[in-house]
């Protein structure tokens, strides 16, 4: 089964706006791919939803547990330094390495510019949906 890590921008977009990012999350929810995340991703999602989108603590407590129940928490053990312009992006790569992910789905231009890291393909949500539909694994 396809193993994926979703960048925080994809998770936040899925929850706030829906669209293609939500479709990626729905594949994980349906059990069609395996979704992995780290504590760093959890913390950043919570922070962004609270600070940028004014989600109340009660809403976060209601929504986030079901989100995290769709996936599996991993604890990165290898430090990555691949994105000098945005070291926070390295935390996302560390999660993808720890998860042995096939895909890192992101909207971040720093990560997308890499195109891949080790054997992990770095793609937009639309690219992931397209690749998944043409070759569901």
C-alpha positions as CSV (number, residue, x, y, z in Angstrom):
1,X,0.0,0.0,0.0
2,X,1.2,3.5,-0.8
3,X,2.7,5.3,2.2
4,X,2.3,9.1,2.3
5,X,3.2,12.0,4.5
6,X,1.2,15.2,4.1
7,X,2.9,18.5,4.7
8,X,1.1,20.7,7.2
9,X,0.0,23.1,4.4
10,X,-1.9,20.2,2.7
11,X,-3.5,19.1,6.0
12,X,-4.6,22.7,6.8
13,X,-5.9,23.2,3.3
14,X,-7.8,20.0,3.4
15,X,-9.5,21.0,6.7
16,X,-10.1,24.6,6.0
17,X,-10.7,24.8,2.2
18,X,-11.4,21.2,1.0
19,X,-10.7,20.7,-2.7
20,X,-7.8,18.5,-3.9
21,X,-6.0,18.4,-0.6
22,X,-9.2,17.0,1.0
23,X,-9.4,14.4,-1.7
24,X,-5.9,13.2,-0.7
25,X,-6.9,13.0,2.9
26,X,-10.1,11.1,1.9
27,X,-7.9,8.4,0.3
28,X,-6.2,7.9,3.6
29,X,-9.5,8.0,5.4
30,X,-10.9,5.3,3.1
31,X,-7.8,3.1,3.7
32,X,-6.6,3.4,0.2
33,X,-3.2,4.7,1.3
34,X,-1.3,4.9,4.6
35,X,-0.9,8.3,6.1
36,X,1.9,9.1,8.5
37,X,2.7,12.1,10.6
38,X,5.0,13.2,13.4
39,X,4.6,15.3,16.6
40,X,6.2,18.2,14.7
41,X,3.5,18.0,12.1
42,X,0.8,17.7,14.7
43,X,2.0,20.8,16.6
44,X,2.3,22.9,13.5
45,X,-1.2,21.9,12.3
46,X,-2.6,22.8,15.7
47,X,-0.7,26.1,15.8
48,X,-1.7,27.2,12.3
49,X,-5.4,26.4,12.7
50,X,-5.5,28.3,16.0
51,X,-3.3,31.3,15.0
52,X,-4.1,31.8,11.4
53,X,-7.7,30.5,11.2
54,X,-8.9,31.3,14.7
55,X,-10.0,27.8,15.4
56,X,-11.2,27.6,19.0
57,X,-9.7,25.0,21.4
58,X,-13.0,23.1,21.5
59,X,-13.0,22.8,17.7
60,X,-9.4,21.6,17.6
61,X,-10.2,19.0,20.3
62,X,-13.2,17.8,18.2
63,X,-11.5,17.7,14.8
64,X,-7.9,16.8,15.3
65,X,-8.3,13.4,17.1
66,X,-10.3,12.0,14.2
67,X,-7.7,13.4,11.7
68,X,-4.8,11.7,13.6
69,X,-6.8,8.5,13.9
70,X,-6.7,8.2,10.1
71,X,-2.9,7.8,10.2
72,X,0.0,6.6,12.2
73,X,2.4,8.6,14.4
74,X,6.1,8.1,13.6
75,X,9.1,9.3,15.6
76,X,11.9,10.6,13.3
77,X,15.3,9.4,14.3
78,X,17.4,10.8,11.5
79,X,18.1,14.5,11.3
80,X,17.7,15.9,7.8
81,X,19.3,19.1,6.4
82,X,18.0,19.4,2.9
83,X,16.2,22.8,2.9
84,X,18.6,25.5,4.0
85,X,16.1,28.3,3.1
86,X,13.4,26.8,5.4
87,X,14.7,24.4,8.1
88,X,11.2,23.7,9.3
89,X,10.7,21.8,6.0
90,X,13.4,19.4,7.2
91,X,11.0,18.2,9.9
92,X,8.5,17.1,7.2
93,X,11.3,15.3,5.3
94,X,12.4,13.6,8.6
95,X,8.8,12.3,9.1
96,X,8.7,11.0,5.5
97,X,12.1,9.2,6.0
98,X,10.9,7.7,9.3
99,X,7.6,6.6,7.7
100,X,9.4,5.0,4.7
101,X,7.0,7.0,2.6
102,X,6.6,6.7,-1.1
103,X,5.2,10.2,-1.4
104,X,5.5,13.5,0.4
105,X,2.5,15.6,-0.6
106,X,3.2,19.3,-0.3
107,X,2.3,22.7,-1.5
108,X,5.6,24.2,-0.3
109,X,7.8,25.5,-3.1
110,X,11.0,24.7,-1.1
111,X,10.1,21.0,-0.8
112,X,8.6,20.8,-4.3
113,X,11.8,22.2,-5.8
114,X,13.6,19.1,-4.5
115,X,11.2,16.8,-6.5
116,X,12.5,13.8,-4.4
117,X,14.5,13.0,-1.4
118,X,16.1,9.6,-1.2
119,X,13.4,7.4,-2.7
120,X,10.5,9.7,-1.7
121,X,8.7,11.5,-4.5
122,X,7.7,15.1,-3.5
123,X,4.5,16.1,-5.3
124,X,1.6,18.5,-5.1
125,X,-1.8,17.1,-4.0
126,X,-3.0,17.2,-7.7
127,X,0.1,15.3,-8.8
128,X,-0.5,12.7,-6.1
129,X,-4.1,12.2,-7.0
130,X,-3.2,11.9,-10.7
131,X,-0.4,9.4,-9.9
132,X,-2.6,7.4,-7.5
133,X,-5.5,7.2,-10.0
134,X,-3.2,6.0,-12.8
135,X,-1.4,3.4,-10.7
136,X,-3.2,2.7,-7.3
137,X,-0.8,0.6,-5.2
